[in-house]
Each structure stands twice: as C-alpha cells, then as structure tokens.
Amino acid sequence: MQSKEFNMADAIAATLRELNIDDVITPTQVHQAYHDVVGDLIGKMTLQLRYEKRTRILYVQLSSAALRREMSFRTTALVEAINKQLSTKAVVRVVLR
C-alpha cells in the first residue's frame, strides 16, 4: 500500500481547489501583483488602487491622462498578466480612472 504524505497547508489548498473555492486572494496580493506587472514608473504614477473582491474588478486611478489612454489599449493584457502573477483568475476587469 502506497501512502502520500501531505502537510496541512497542501491538503487544505488541494481541497479548496477541488471545491472551486480557492479564491482566497486578498486585495493586498492583487495590489502587489499590479505593481510587479506594471513596474516602478507606472506604479509611481498610480494614485489609487481599489480591488473589489465580489466583482473581481480592479479600479486604477492614474495621474496622467496620456498614460490612462495608453493603458486603455492594454487592459486585457494587464488582466492576464496580473492573473498569471497570482496563478488564479482573481481579476476579470480593470477600470482606469
């Protein structure tokens, strides 16, 4: 008989994944992923980030209209990059303000 050893964290994570309730992403993790994806320059031009967990929308307030316009063409890529960074589909839409 073959036995598999799991630590408690791995067992809980596996159970949550099986039940499709592994969305335990915090707003802080989403904010950190955003800054990791966009880098220091755009991160410094970001005035406010707000993540609504219920709707999975990330609201981004930028200090520059030109940057907002440029990023508006890349919102889909931004969503994909943030989700890849988090290894889950935590963000479904980015709203630029």
ABEGO torsion letter per residue (X at the ends): XBBBBBBAAAAAAAAAAAAGAABABBAAAAAAAAAAAAEAAAAAABABBBBBAAAGBBBBBBABAAAAAAAAAAAAAAAAAAAAAAGBBABABBBBX
